[in-house]
Amino acid sequence: MLPPTRRRPAGVLASLAALLLFSACGAVLDTAGGHGKDAPDTEVPSISDVAALPDPKAWQGAVDINLPEPDIRPVEENPTPQLPARVTDAQGTAVTVTDVDRILALDIYGTLSQTVFELGLGDNIVGRDVSSAYEEIEDRPLVTQNGHELNAEAMLELDPTVVITDTSLGPWDVVLQIRDAGIPVVVVDADRNLANLASLTQEVADALGLPAQGKLLGQRIEDEAAAAQAEIAEVAPQDVTGQLRMIFLYVRGQANVYYMFGKDSGADALITAVGGYDVSSEIGWSGMKPVNDEGLIKAQPDAIVMMSNGLDSIGGVDGLLDQFPALAQTPAGENKRVIAMDDTQVLSYGPRTAAVLNALAVALYAPDRLPGGGS
């Protein structure tokens, strides 16, 4: 086994990162905002303000959601970090941070950079990953290339005093190169789910010498996610027979990559949080596996969740049905019930969790309130 400081990426999100990097030559999270900087924002009402459909399972048609830029709300303006900050990161590496004036916070969804902004140190960020494309950070230079490949030269040119990242970006040797250059690198948890909203936030905050601010922000994110789930519960069917059977497909047509995400992938928690029935648990589909006709027929989904670029890469819903004719034998296929969300948003969790949950819930229970919401 490799020592902690040289441990290779592991886990479901790291596997997703490998898929993203493998297919990075195509439209794989390689533009600002996931499926294009110029993609129109989807104005999504609160689920508490709309009337749910009498029978959500009967709805026909697809929707594509691109949430507006996040509303950055620092828990404290210009906080004073407690330095030096001494932490043991997610890989068991002891790291001492003495200077947070020049920060790089990099991951596959832009969650870490937004967390730094919400903690109040956004002005100290000197560069960004491709997924961080909101107004407050757009003027910072990119340090990723070809989608989600870290560029060591670009990172070192910015003379960072601390790098916060996870195992969702690669090549991993670049992370080691940055560390070998004497720059403190803190590797945080790569998992993204509802269970670690506060702990992931605290990892970032502790590395920046802002433990108190991290506690406040983590609590706020958890409270907002819980409030969104409570509102969703008011409209979502409570009886399992009325819940929409849902699956999450990861598709990159140009790279011939077709996966269904299952238990412990992060997608299962998302489905459950919006009141859907996670089919993956029923059929014993764990992690992420190549999808096939047999699996789709066994799943019998009422709705399919996808990343927008993935759906685009296969030619939309019609292309998906052409690739997997077996989908026509499922309610989702018959109704063309596909919910696509911007690649950088749908599994990002972190500060945007409540907004993502609300948007998916509206797409499920009140799609008529969204632009292009089927028929």
Order of alpha helices (4+ residues) and beta strands (2+ residues): alpha-beta-beta-beta-beta-alpha-beta-beta-alpha-beta-alpha-beta-alpha-alpha-beta-beta-alpha-beta-alpha-beta-alpha-beta-alpha-alpha-alpha-beta-alpha
